Amino acid sequence: MGLFSFLTQELAIDLGTANTIIIHNDKIVVDEPSIVAIDQKTGNLIAIGEKARQMHGKTHENIKTIRPLRDGVIADFNAAEQMIRGMIKLINTKPRLFSPSLKMVVCIPSGSTEVEVRAVRDSSEHAGGRDVFLIYEPMAASIGIGIDVEAPDGSMIVDVGGGTTEIAVIALGGIVCNKSIRIAGDGFTTDIQTYMRHQHNIKIGERTAEDIKINVGSALPDLDEPPADYIVRGPNLMTAMPIEIPVSYQEIAHCLDKSISKVESAVLNVLEQTPPELYADIVNRGINLAGGGALLRGLSKRLTEKINIPFHVAEDPLHAVARGTAIALKNVDKFSFLMR
């Protein structure tokens, strides 16, 4: 650390579709939903993170809640910039004579196009980043789990996030083959909304669908430790009368089946492209599961049965990407070949 280290603030940012996590000095300082509430008339920021999430789906015409990221990429440039800026403000609550210059490492989906990469870089720079480095999510997740990415052995990671599922085979500090599909946590939530509408004639919002997923979400129709049914209340689509419906995990397993099958075929697709030497390493070591989707009950078991390679859920799957980004930030020189 040089004499002017206090003039620079180093932040590792996992800019996720569902949650944004910021790590500063090895501590998670911000872990908030990626959502902002904006005043329609003035365009000013009213709330970000959890406060904005509580407003989501409950606003009147003067307030608009926006999720700036869709499918892992920035969909609303202005809102994304305000969100990043607001989240950085949450850290710097103490008044200062001057604001420090920011050095950031931000992670991006491995399937990002040049335009999408540019959008993340621009948003971060507009939010005050002086040195902005970008790292691919599967790479960050692997570093966060504790895999030695520079080793000649192959390792495979499946990162089921909010907007995308990232699948990558990593060896010698690079991504050998990868696939990024836009089926992940958000897709599961939409599946649940559609299912409830068709099957039970009940209309539910995004937040309720998310609660169902957390409480009774499952990838397998028979679990060893089944969760209790979850009671859903809402309007009947035909009569608009209130109805109460208990939802079981078997139903949710059935309704998520198609989406999870697509994740399975994407994993198989990446395994097909994997060079045989690395394939052997992966079979020996197993495949790592990270991201919030890894918490879905029975997912690792279902994937293990389908693909015949053991799947291991990371220790703290929600924060694996953020931790890896923080490690990359501390060793920017060592990992510079991974950065963009």
C-alpha positions, 0 to 999 in steps of 0.5 A: 500500500502506497502513501496515497492508498487512502485516496483510492478505494478498491471495490469488488462488485458482483453486479447480479440480475437478482442481487448486487454484492460489493466487497471492500477490504474482504468484507461484504459491505453491500448485499442488496437486491438489484432494484431501484425505485425512481421518481417518474417526474424528476427521475431522482432515486427514491430507494435502492436494494431491499427498500426498493424491493419492498415497493416492487409491484406496489407502486403508484404512477409517480414511482417506478421500480426498475430492475436494471439488469435482465438476463445478466446484462444491463437493460436500463443504462440510466437505472444501472448507473444510479443503482451502482452509484447508490450502492457505493454511497451506502459504503461511504456514509461518513462525510469526507472532504473529497471522494476517493477514486474508485478501483473496481473489478466487476464480473460479467456473464461469459456470453456477453457481447461487446456491446453488453461488456461496454455497457457494464464498463460505461455504467461503472465509469459513470458511477465514479470508477477510475480503473474498471476491470471486468472478469467473467463470472464462471472464472470469478466463481471458480476463484471464489470456491477456491479452485486453483484456476492456473493449474493444468487440471480441468475443473468445471463450474455451473453457476446458476444465477438470477438471469443466466446460468454460466457453465464453463470448463477452466484450465491453465487460467482460461476458459476452455469451453463455456456456455451461458444460457438465459435460464436461471433463477428469474426463469424459474420464478416466471415458470412458477407464475405461469404454472399458478395461473394455468393450474390454479387460476390464481394471479401472483406477482414476482415477489410471491413467486420468488417466495414459493421458490424459496419455500417449496422450490425443488428439482426432484419430485421426491425429497428425503426431507420434504418442506411443508406446503406453502400457502398462497393467497391471491385473486381468482382469475375468473371471479377476482375473489380471494382464494388460498391454495397450498402449494407442494414441492412436488408441484413446483418440481413438475413446473420447473422440470422443463427449465432444469432439463435445459440446464442439463442439456447445456451442461452436456453440451459443454461436456461434449466440447471438452477435450478428453484429457480435461474431461477425465479430470472433471470426472475425477473431481466432480462439477462445482455448483454455485450461484443462488440457483444451487440452493434449489432443493435436490438440484445437485442430486438430479444433475448427478443422476442425469450426468453421472458425474458428482456435483458439489454445491459450493460452501456459500454459493450465493457469494462465491462470485463476489468472493472470487471477484474480491480475490481477483481485485487483491491480485490484479497483477497476478490475474491481469490475464483474466481481466478485460 
